[in-house]
Amino acid sequence: MEGVEMTFLTGVLRITGELVRIGRVRFYLIPSLNFSLILFLPGFLLHMLSVVPVAP
């Protein structure tokens, strides 16, 4: 199991959580909420969100 801290900017909200991979399944844990919110992110969606365009 591996964990990576990630921050997503969603317009108004800034969501900081930890990306955890267990086997082939990836979970996004948001510890700032009162309960554990787990979002299932497909690998390709995670890849698209983590790519930052760089100007040539």
mmCIF file as Biopython writes it, N, C-alpha, C and O atoms, coordinates in Angstrom:
data_model
#
loop_
_atom_site.group_PDB
_atom_site.id
_atom_site.type_symbol
_atom_site.label_atom_id
_atom_site.label_alt_id
_atom_site.label_comp_id
_atom_site.label_asym_id
_atom_site.label_entity_id
_atom_site.label_seq_id
_atom_site.pdbx_PDB_ins_code
_atom_site.Cartn_x
_atom_site.Cartn_y
_atom_site.Cartn_z
_atom_site.occupancy
_atom_site.B_iso_or_equiv
_atom_site.auth_seq_id
_atom_site.auth_asym_id
_atom_site.pdbx_PDB_model_num
ATOM 1   N N  . MET A ? 1  ? 0.854   -1.186 0.000   1.0 0.0 1  A 1 
ATOM 2   C CA . MET A ? 1  ? 0.000   0.000  0.000   1.0 0.0 1  A 1 
ATOM 3   C C  . MET A ? 1  ? 0.890   1.236  0.000   1.0 0.0 1  A 1 
ATOM 4   O O  . MET A ? 1  ? 1.831   1.330  0.788   1.0 0.0 1  A 1 
ATOM 5   N N  . GLU A ? 2  ? 0.592   2.176  -0.882  1.0 0.0 2  A 1 
ATOM 6   C CA . GLU A ? 2  ? 1.358   3.408  -0.956  1.0 0.0 2  A 1 
ATOM 7   C C  . GLU A ? 2  ? 0.433   4.598  -0.823  1.0 0.0 2  A 1 
ATOM 8   O O  . GLU A ? 2  ? -0.733  4.519  -1.209  1.0 0.0 2  A 1 
ATOM 9   N N  . GLY A ? 3  ? 0.925   5.687  -0.289  1.0 0.0 3  A 1 
ATOM 10  C CA . GLY A ? 3  ? 0.105   6.885  -0.129  1.0 0.0 3  A 1 
ATOM 11  C C  . GLY A ? 3  ? 0.815   8.107  -0.671  1.0 0.0 3  A 1 
ATOM 12  O O  . GLY A ? 3  ? 2.008   8.292  -0.432  1.0 0.0 3  A 1 
ATOM 13  N N  . VAL A ? 4  ? 0.091   8.945  -1.401  1.0 0.0 4  A 1 
ATOM 14  C CA . VAL A ? 4  ? 0.639   10.171 -1.962  1.0 0.0 4  A 1 
ATOM 15  C C  . VAL A ? 4  ? -0.329  11.296 -1.654  1.0 0.0 4  A 1 
ATOM 16  O O  . VAL A ? 4  ? -1.517  11.188 -1.957  1.0 0.0 4  A 1 
ATOM 17  N N  . GLU A ? 5  ? 0.158   12.374 -1.057  1.0 0.0 5  A 1 
ATOM 18  C CA . GLU A ? 5  ? -0.720  13.505 -0.752  1.0 0.0 5  A 1 
ATOM 19  C C  . GLU A ? 5  ? -0.932  14.332 -2.009  1.0 0.0 5  A 1 
ATOM 20  O O  . GLU A ? 5  ? 0.022   14.668 -2.711  1.0 0.0 5  A 1 
ATOM 21  N N  . MET A ? 6  ? -2.196  14.658 -2.290  1.0 0.0 6  A 1 
ATOM 22  C CA . MET A ? 6  ? -2.527  15.419 -3.487  1.0 0.0 6  A 1 
ATOM 23  C C  . MET A ? 6  ? -3.495  16.527 -3.132  1.0 0.0 6  A 1 
ATOM 24  O O  . MET A ? 6  ? -4.271  16.404 -2.185  1.0 0.0 6  A 1 
ATOM 25  N N  . THR A ? 7  ? -3.450  17.615 -3.896  1.0 0.0 7  A 1 
ATOM 26  C CA . THR A ? 7  ? -4.379  18.729 -3.718  1.0 0.0 7  A 1 
ATOM 27  C C  . THR A ? 7  ? -5.042  19.032 -5.045  1.0 0.0 7  A 1 
ATOM 28  O O  . THR A ? 7  ? -4.367  19.203 -6.060  1.0 0.0 7  A 1 
ATOM 29  N N  . PHE A ? 8  ? -6.379  19.101 -5.038  1.0 0.0 8  A 1 
ATOM 30  C CA . PHE A ? 8  ? -7.137  19.436 -6.231  1.0 0.0 8  A 1 
ATOM 31  C C  . PHE A ? 8  ? -7.788  20.794 -6.035  1.0 0.0 8  A 1 
ATOM 32  O O  . PHE A ? 8  ? -8.395  21.047 -4.994  1.0 0.0 8  A 1 
ATOM 33  N N  . LEU A ? 9  ? -7.669  21.664 -7.019  1.0 0.0 9  A 1 
ATOM 34  C CA . LEU A ? 9  ? -8.376  22.940 -7.003  1.0 0.0 9  A 1 
ATOM 35  C C  . LEU A ? 9  ? -9.627  22.780 -7.848  1.0 0.0 9  A 1 
ATOM 36  O O  . LEU A ? 9  ? -9.538  22.478 -9.038  1.0 0.0 9  A 1 
ATOM 37  N N  . THR A ? 10 ? -10.787 22.979 -7.247  1.0 0.0 10 A 1 
ATOM 38  C CA . THR A ? 10 ? -12.056 22.761 -7.952  1.0 0.0 10 A 1 
ATOM 39  C C  . THR A ? 10 ? -12.824 24.067 -8.048  1.0 0.0 10 A 1 
ATOM 40  O O  . THR A ? 10 ? -14.006 24.120 -7.709  1.0 0.0 10 A 1 
ATOM 41  N N  . GLY A ? 11 ? -12.163 25.117 -8.507  1.0 0.0 11 A 1 
ATOM 42  C CA . GLY A ? 11 ? -12.830 26.398 -8.627  1.0 0.0 11 A 1 
ATOM 43  C C  . GLY A ? 11 ? -12.833 27.125 -7.301  1.0 0.0 11 A 1 
ATOM 44  O O  . GLY A ? 11 ? -11.972 27.969 -7.052  1.0 0.0 11 A 1 
ATOM 45  N N  . VAL A ? 12 ? -13.790 26.809 -6.449  1.0 0.0 12 A 1 
ATOM 46  C CA . VAL A ? 12 ? -13.911 27.477 -5.152  1.0 0.0 12 A 1 
ATOM 47  C C  . VAL A ? 12 ? -13.260 26.656 -4.050  1.0 0.0 12 A 1 
ATOM 48  O O  . VAL A ? 12 ? -12.630 27.207 -3.147  1.0 0.0 12 A 1 
ATOM 49  N N  . LEU A ? 13 ? -13.411 25.343 -4.125  1.0 0.0 13 A 1 
ATOM 50  C CA . LEU A ? 13 ? -12.910 24.473 -3.069  1.0 0.0 13 A 1 
ATOM 51  C C  . LEU A ? 13 ? -11.500 23.993 -3.371  1.0 0.0 13 A 1 
ATOM 52  O O  . LEU A ? 13 ? -11.137 23.753 -4.523  1.0 0.0 13 A 1 
ATOM 53  N N  . ARG A ? 14 ? -10.727 23.860 -2.325  1.0 0.0 14 A 1 
ATOM 54  C CA . ARG A ? 14 ? -9.406  23.238 -2.441  1.0 0.0 14 A 1 
ATOM 55  C C  . ARG A ? 14 ? -9.467  21.946 -1.643  1.0 0.0 14 A 1 
ATOM 56  O O  . ARG A ? 14 ? -9.626  21.963 -0.423  1.0 0.0 14 A 1 
ATOM 57  N N  . ILE A ? 15 ? -9.340  20.837 -2.338  1.0 0.0 15 A 1 
ATOM 58  C CA . ILE A ? 15 ? -9.481  19.532 -1.689  1.0 0.0 15 A 1 
ATOM 59  C C  . ILE A ? 15 ? -8.098  18.918 -1.529  1.0 0.0 15 A 1 
ATOM 60  O O  . ILE A ? 15 ? -7.406  18.663 -2.514  1.0 0.0 15 A 1 
ATOM 61  N N  . THR A ? 16 ? -7.701  18.682 -0.287  1.0 0.0 16 A 1 
ATOM 62  C CA . THR A ? 16 ? -6.428  18.028 -0.019  1.0 0.0 16 A 1 
ATOM 63  C C  . THR A ? 16 ? -6.706  16.689 0.634   1.0 0.0 16 A 1 
ATOM 64  O O  . THR A ? 16 ? -7.462  16.591 1.600   1.0 0.0 16 A 1 
ATOM 65  N N  . GLY A ? 17 ? -6.090  15.677 0.095   1.0 0.0 17 A 1 
ATOM 66  C CA . GLY A ? 17 ? -6.288  14.344 0.641   1.0 0.0 17 A 1 
ATOM 67  C C  . GLY A ? 17 ? -5.094  13.478 0.319   1.0 0.0 17 A 1 
ATOM 68  O O  . GLY A ? 17 ? -4.050  13.966 -0.115  1.0 0.0 17 A 1 
ATOM 69  N N  . GLU A ? 18 ? -5.258  12.200 0.534   1.0 0.0 18 A 1 
ATOM 70  C CA . GLU A ? 18 ? -4.174  11.264 0.293   1.0 0.0 18 A 1 
ATOM 71  C C  . GLU A ? 18 ? -4.638  10.208 -0.688  1.0 0.0 18 A 1 
ATOM 72  O O  . GLU A ? 18 ? -5.690  9.594  -0.512  1.0 0.0 18 A 1 
ATOM 73  N N  . LEU A ? 19 ? -3.840  10.005 -1.724  1.0 0.0 19 A 1 
ATOM 74  C CA . LEU A ? 19 ? -4.129  8.969  -2.701  1.0 0.0 19 A 1 
ATOM 75  C C  . LEU A ? 19 ? -3.502  7.676  -2.209  1.0 0.0 19 A 1 
ATOM 76  O O  . LEU A ? 19 ? -2.297  7.611  -1.965  1.0 0.0 19 A 1 
ATOM 77  N N  . VAL A ? 20 ? -4.324  6.653  -2.066  1.0 0.0 20 A 1 
ATOM 78  C CA . VAL A ? 20 ? -3.855  5.369  -1.564  1.0 0.0 20 A 1 
ATOM 79  C C  . VAL A ? 20 ? -4.147  4.313  -2.606  1.0 0.0 20 A 1 
ATOM 80  O O  . VAL A ? 20 ? -5.255  4.249  -3.141  1.0 0.0 20 A 1 
ATOM 81  N N  . ARG A ? 21 ? -3.167  3.492  -2.895  1.0 0.0 21 A 1 
ATOM 82  C CA . ARG A ? 21 ? -3.353  2.413  -3.861  1.0 0.0 21 A 1 
ATOM 83  C C  . ARG A ? 21 ? -3.246  1.086  -3.138  1.0 0.0 21 A 1 
ATOM 84  O O  . ARG A ? 21 ? -2.242  0.796  -2.487  1.0 0.0 21 A 1 
ATOM 85  N N  . ILE A ? 22 ? -4.305  0.275  -3.260  1.0 0.0 22 A 1 
ATOM 86  C CA . ILE A ? 22 ? -4.322  -1.061 -2.676  1.0 0.0 22 A 1 
ATOM 87  C C  . ILE A ? 22 ? -4.536  -2.030 -3.826  1.0 0.0 22 A 1 
ATOM 88  O O  . ILE A ? 22 ? -5.635  -2.114 -4.374  1.0 0.0 22 A 1 
ATOM 89  N N  . GLY A ? 23 ? -3.496  -2.760 -4.192  1.0 0.0 23 A 1 
ATOM 90  C CA . GLY A ? 23 ? -3.596  -3.639 -5.351  1.0 0.0 23 A 1 
ATOM 91  C C  . GLY A ? 23 ? -3.761  -2.813 -6.605  1.0 0.0 23 A 1 
ATOM 92  O O  . GLY A ? 23 ? -2.933  -1.953 -6.903  1.0 0.0 23 A 1 
ATOM 93  N N  . ARG A ? 24 ? -4.843  -3.076 -7.352  1.0 0.0 24 A 1 
ATOM 94  C CA . ARG A ? 24 ? -5.110  -2.321 -8.578  1.0 0.0 24 A 1 
ATOM 95  C C  . ARG A ? 24 ? -6.134  -1.217 -8.369  1.0 0.0 24 A 1 
ATOM 96  O O  . ARG A ? 24 ? -6.487  -0.515 -9.317  1.0 0.0 24 A 1 
ATOM 97  N N  . VAL A ? 25 ? -6.613  -1.054 -7.144  1.0 0.0 25 A 1 
ATOM 98  C CA . VAL A ? 25 ? -7.662  -0.072 -6.859  1.0 0.0 25 A 1 
ATOM 99  C C  . VAL A ? 25 ? -7.042  1.149  -6.201  1.0 0.0 25 A 1 
ATOM 100 O O  . VAL A ? 25 ? -6.235  1.028  -5.278  1.0 0.0 25 A 1 
ATOM 101 N N  . ARG A ? 26 ? -7.427  2.332  -6.686  1.0 0.0 26 A 1 
ATOM 102 C CA . ARG A ? 26 ? -6.925  3.576  -6.105  1.0 0.0 26 A 1 
ATOM 103 C C  . ARG A ? 26 ? -8.046  4.272  -5.351  1.0 0.0 26 A 1 
ATOM 104 O O  . ARG A ? 26 ? -9.169  4.366  -5.846  1.0 0.0 26 A 1 
ATOM 105 N N  . PHE A ? 27 ? -7.745  4.752  -4.170  1.0 0.0 27 A 1 
ATOM 106 C CA . PHE A ? 27 ? -8.696  5.463  -3.326  1.0 0.0 27 A 1 
ATOM 107 C C  . PHE A ? 27 ? -8.166  6.865  -3.075  1.0 0.0 27 A 1 
ATOM 108 O O  . PHE A ? 27 ? -6.954  7.070  -2.997  1.0 0.0 27 A 1 
ATOM 109 N N  . TYR A ? 28 ? -9.063  7.824  -2.949  1.0 0.0 28 A 1 
ATOM 110 C CA . TYR A ? 28 ? -8.673  9.183  -2.572  1.0 0.0 28 A 1 
ATOM 111 C C  . TYR A ? 28 ? -9.307  9.470  -1.218  1.0 0.0 28 A 1 
ATOM 112 O O  . TYR A ? 28 ? -10.526 9.611  -1.119  1.0 0.0 28 A 1 
ATOM 113 N N  . LEU A ? 29 ? -8.491  9.557  -0.182  1.0 0.0 29 A 1 
ATOM 114 C CA . LEU A ? 29 ? -8.974  9.759  1.181   1.0 0.0 29 A 1 
ATOM 115 C C  . LEU A ? 29 ? -8.893  11.238 1.533   1.0 0.0 29 A 1 
ATOM 116 O O  . LEU A ? 29 ? -7.858  11.875 1.335   1.0 0.0 29 A 1 
ATOM 117 N N  . ILE A ? 30 ? -9.984  11.777 2.053   1.0 0.0 30 A 1 
ATOM 118 C CA . ILE A ? 30 ? -10.029 13.187 2.443   1.0 0.0 30 A 1 
ATOM 119 C C  . ILE A ? 30 ? -10.194 13.251 3.966   1.0 0.0 30 A 1 
ATOM 120 O O  . ILE A ? 30 ? -11.314 13.150 4.467   1.0 0.0 30 A 1 
ATOM 121 N N  . PRO A ? 31 ? -9.098  13.416 4.702   1.0 0.0 31 A 1 
ATOM 122 C CA . PRO A ? 31 ? -9.152  13.363 6.162   1.0 0.0 31 A 1 
ATOM 123 C C  . PRO A ? 31 ? -9.792  14.579 6.806   1.0 0.0 31 A 1 
ATOM 124 O O  . PRO A ? 31 ? -10.101 14.547 7.997   1.0 0.0 31 A 1 
ATOM 125 N N  . SER A ? 32 ? -10.001 15.660 6.047   1.0 0.0 32 A 1 
ATOM 126 C CA . SER A ? 32 ? -10.547 16.873 6.650   1.0 0.0 32 A 1 
ATOM 127 C C  . SER A ? 32 ? -12.043 16.757 6.941   1.0 0.0 32 A 1 
ATOM 128 O O  . SER A ? 32 ? -12.589 17.575 7.681   1.0 0.0 32 A 1 
ATOM 129 N N  . LEU A ? 33 ? -12.708 15.761 6.372   1.0 0.0 33 A 1 
ATOM 130 C CA . LEU A ? 33 ? -14.133 15.576 6.639   1.0 0.0 33 A 1 
ATOM 131 C C  . LEU A ? 33 ? -14.324 14.791 7.933   1.0 0.0 33 A 1 
ATOM 132 O O  . LEU A ? 33 ? -13.406 14.120 8.403   1.0 0.0 33 A 1 
ATOM 133 N N  . ASN A ? 34 ? -15.524 14.881 8.503   1.0 0.0 34 A 1 
ATOM 134 C CA . ASN A ? 34 ? -15.802 14.189 9.758   1.0 0.0 34 A 1 
ATOM 135 C C  . ASN A ? 34 ? -15.816 12.679 9.584   1.0 0.0 34 A 1 
ATOM 136 O O  . ASN A ? 34 ? -15.530 11.942 10.528  1.0 0.0 34 A 1 
ATOM 137 N N  . PHE A ? 35 ? -16.143 12.218 8.396   1.0 0.0 35 A 1 
ATOM 138 C CA . PHE A ? 35 ? -16.137 10.785 8.121   1.0 0.0 35 A 1 
ATOM 139 C C  . PHE A ? 35 ? -15.194 10.531 6.950   1.0 0.0 35 A 1 
ATOM 140 O O  . PHE A ? 35 ? -14.855 11.451 6.206   1.0 0.0 35 A 1 
ATOM 141 N N  . SER A ? 36 ? -14.782 9.303  6.795   1.0 0.0 36 A 1 
ATOM 142 C CA . SER A ? 36 ? -13.851 8.972  5.718   1.0 0.0 36 A 1 
ATOM 143 C C  . SER A ? 36 ? -14.593 8.936  4.398   1.0 0.0 36 A 1 
ATOM 144 O O  . SER A ? 36 ? -15.460 8.090  4.181   1.0 0.0 36 A 1 
ATOM 145 N N  . LEU A ? 37 ? -14.246 9.858  3.523   1.0 0.0 37 A 1 
ATOM 146 C CA . LEU A ? 37 ? -14.834 9.904  2.190   1.0 0.0 37 A 1 
ATOM 147 C C  . LEU A ? 37 ? -13.848 9.262  1.226   1.0 0.0 37 A 1 
ATOM 148 O O  . LEU A ? 37 ? -12.709 9.711  1.095   1.0 0.0 37 A 1 
ATOM 149 N N  . ILE A ? 38 ? -14.290 8.222  0.560   1.0 0.0 38 A 1 
ATOM 150 C CA . ILE A ? 38 ? -13.416 7.486  -0.346  1.0 0.0 38 A 1 
ATOM 151 C C  . ILE A ? 38 ? -13.963 7.610  -1.753  1.0 0.0 38 A 1 
ATOM 152 O O  . ILE A ? 38 ? -15.096 7.210  -2.021  1.0 0.0 38 A 1 
ATOM 153 N N  . LEU A ? 39 ? -13.171 8.157  -2.645  1.0 0.0 39 A 1 
ATOM 154 C CA . LEU A ? 39 ? -13.557 8.281  -4.042  1.0 0.0 39 A 1 
ATOM 155 C C  . LEU A ? 39 ? -12.738 7.284  -4.856  1.0 0.0 39 A 1 
ATOM 156 O O  . LEU A ? 39 ? -11.511 7.248  -4.763  1.0 0.0 39 A 1 
ATOM 157 N N  . PHE A ? 40 ? -13.423 6.490  -5.641  1.0 0.0 40 A 1 
ATOM 158 C CA . PHE A ? 40 ? -12.740 5.539  -6.500  1.0 0.0 40 A 1 
ATOM 159 C C  . PHE A ? 40 ? -12.353 6.253  -7.798  1.0 0.0 40 A 1 
ATOM 160 O O  . PHE A ? 40 ? -13.218 6.753  -8.517  1.0 0.0 40 A 1 
ATOM 161 N N  . LEU A ? 41 ? -11.094 6.296  -8.083  1.0 0.0 41 A 1 
ATOM 162 C CA . LEU A ? 41 ? -10.626 6.971  -9.287  1.0 0.0 41 A 1 
ATOM 163 C C  . LEU A ? 41 ? -10.004 5.944  -10.230 1.0 0.0 41 A 1 
ATOM 164 O O  . LEU A ? 41 ? -9.043  5.268  -9.864  1.0 0.0 41 A 1 
ATOM 165 N N  . PRO A ? 42 ? -10.537 5.828  -11.423 1.0 0.0 42 A 1 
ATOM 166 C CA . PRO A ? 42 ? -9.897  4.946  -12.403 1.0 0.0 42 A 1 
ATOM 167 C C  . PRO A ? 42 ? -8.496  5.452  -12.719 1.0 0.0 42 A 1 
ATOM 168 O O  . PRO A ? 42 ? -8.218  6.646  -12.610 1.0 0.0 42 A 1 
ATOM 169 N N  . GLY A ? 43 ? -7.637  4.557  -13.103 1.0 0.0 43 A 1 
ATOM 170 C CA . GLY A ? 43 ? -6.252  4.916  -13.376 1.0 0.0 43 A 1 
ATOM 171 C C  . GLY A ? 43 ? -6.116  5.992  -14.441 1.0 0.0 43 A 1 
ATOM 172 O O  . GLY A ? 43 ? -5.301  6.902  -14.293 1.0 0.0 43 A 1 
ATOM 173 N N  . PHE A ? 44 ? -6.899  5.907  -15.514 1.0 0.0 44 A 1 
ATOM 174 C CA . PHE A ? 44 ? -6.764  6.899  -16.588 1.0 0.0 44 A 1 
ATOM 175 C C  . PHE A ? 44 ? -7.256  8.269  -16.140 1.0 0.0 44 A 1 
ATOM 176 O O  . PHE A ? 44 ? -6.696  9.285  -16.551 1.0 0.0 44 A 1 
ATOM 177 N N  . LEU A ? 45 ? -8.298  8.317  -15.301 1.0 0.0 45 A 1 
ATOM 178 C CA . LEU A ? 45 ? -8.800  9.593  -14.801 1.0 0.0 45 A 1 
ATOM 179 C C  . LEU A ? 45 ? -7.759  10.233 -13.890 1.0 0.0 45 A 1 
ATOM 180 O O  . LEU A ? 45 ? -7.517  11.438 -13.962 1.0 0.0 45 A 1 
ATOM 181 N N  . LEU A ? 46 ? -7.150  9.426  -13.041 1.0 0.0 46 A 1 
ATOM 182 C CA . LEU A ? 46 ? -6.100  9.931  -12.160 1.0 0.0 46 A 1 
ATOM 183 C C  . LEU A ? 46 ? -4.953  10.497 -12.984 1.0 0.0 46 A 1 
ATOM 184 O O  . LEU A ? 46 ? -4.412  11.556 -12.664 1.0 0.0 46 A 1 
ATOM 185 N N  . HIS A ? 47 ? -4.589  9.794  -14.037 1.0 0.0 47 A 1 
ATOM 186 C CA . HIS A ? 47 ? -3.496  10.253 -14.896 1.0 0.0 47 A 1 
ATOM 187 C C  . HIS A ? 47 ? -3.850  11.590 -15.544 1.0 0.0 47 A 1 
ATOM 188 O O  . HIS A ? 47 ? -3.009  12.486 -15.608 1.0 0.0 47 A 1 
ATOM 189 N N  . MET A ? 48 ? -5.072  11.729 -16.020 1.0 0.0 48 A 1 
ATOM 190 C CA . MET A ? 48 ? -5.487  12.966 -16.675 1.0 0.0 48 A 1 
ATOM 191 C C  . MET A ? 48 ? -5.503  14.136 -15.685 1.0 0.0 48 A 1 
ATOM 192 O O  . MET A ? 48 ? -5.167  15.261 -16.056 1.0 0.0 48 A 1 
ATOM 193 N N  . LEU A ? 49 ? -5.888  13.883 -14.437 1.0 0.0 49 A 1 
ATOM 194 C CA . LEU A ? 49 ? -5.926  14.945 -13.431 1.0 0.0 49 A 1 
ATOM 195 C C  . LEU A ? 49 ? -4.526  15.358 -12.983 1.0 0.0 49 A 1 
ATOM 196 O O  . LEU A ? 49 ? -4.310  16.504 -12.589 1.0 0.0 49 A 1 
ATOM 197 N N  . SER A ? 50 ? -3.579  14.426 -13.044 1.0 0.0 50 A 1 
ATOM 198 C CA . SER A ? 50 ? -2.248  14.724 -12.527 1.0 0.0 50 A 1 
ATOM 199 C C  . SER A ? 50 ? -1.330  15.333 -13.581 1.0 0.0 50 A 1 
ATOM 200 O O  . SER A ? 50 ? -0.237  15.794 -13.250 1.0 0.0 50 A 1 
ATOM 201 N N  . VAL A ? 51 ? -1.752  15.344 -14.841 1.0 0.0 51 A 1 
ATOM 202 C CA . VAL A ? 51 ? -0.911  15.907 -15.900 1.0 0.0 51 A 1 
ATOM 203 C C  . VAL A ? 51 ? -1.066  17.426 -15.908 1.0 0.0 51 A 1 
ATOM 204 O O  . VAL A ? 51 ? -2.178  17.945 -16.002 1.0 0.0 51 A 1 
ATOM 205 N N  . VAL A ? 52 ? 0.051   18.124 -15.808 1.0 0.0 52 A 1 
ATOM 206 C CA . VAL A ? 52 ? 0.044   19.586 -15.834 1.0 0.0 52 A 1 
ATOM 207 C C  . VAL A ? 52 ? 0.639   20.034 -17.162 1.0 0.0 52 A 1 
ATOM 208 O O  . VAL A ? 52 ? 1.798   19.729 -17.445 1.0 0.0 52 A 1 
ATOM 209 N N  . PRO A ? 53 ? -0.130  20.756 -17.987 1.0 0.0 53 A 1 
ATOM 210 C CA . PRO A ? 53 ? 0.415   21.190 -19.281 1.0 0.0 53 A 1 
ATOM 211 C C  . PRO A ? 53 ? 1.564   22.183 -19.106 1.0 0.0 53 A 1 
ATOM 212 O O  . PRO A ? 53 ? 1.512   23.070 -18.253 1.0 0.0 53 A 1 
ATOM 213 N N  . VAL A ? 54 ? 2.584   22.020 -19.915 1.0 0.0 54 A 1 
ATOM 214 C CA . VAL A ? 54 ? 3.755   22.891 -19.855 1.0 0.0 54 A 1 
ATOM 215 C C  . VAL A ? 54 ? 3.876   23.611 -21.189 1.0 0.0 54 A 1 
ATOM 216 O O  . VAL A ? 54 ? 3.816   22.984 -22.247 1.0 0.0 54 A 1 
ATOM 217 N N  . ALA A ? 55 ? 4.046   24.926 -21.138 1.0 0.0 55 A 1 
ATOM 218 C CA . ALA A ? 55 ? 4.174   25.712 -22.373 1.0 0.0 55 A 1 
ATOM 219 C C  . ALA A ? 55 ? 5.489   25.368 -23.060 1.0 0.0 55 A 1 
ATOM 220 O O  . ALA A ? 55 ? 6.510   25.203 -22.392 1.0 0.0 55 A 1 
ATOM 221 N N  . PRO A ? 56 ? 5.478   25.257 -24.390 1.0 0.0 56 A 1 
ATOM 222 C CA . PRO A ? 56 ? 6.719   24.920 -25.123 1.0 0.0 56 A 1 
ATOM 223 C C  . PRO A ? 56 ? 7.739   26.045 -25.060 1.0 0.0 56 A 1 
ATOM 224 O O  . PRO A ? 56 ? 8.828   25.923 -25.622 1.0 0.0 56 A 1 
#
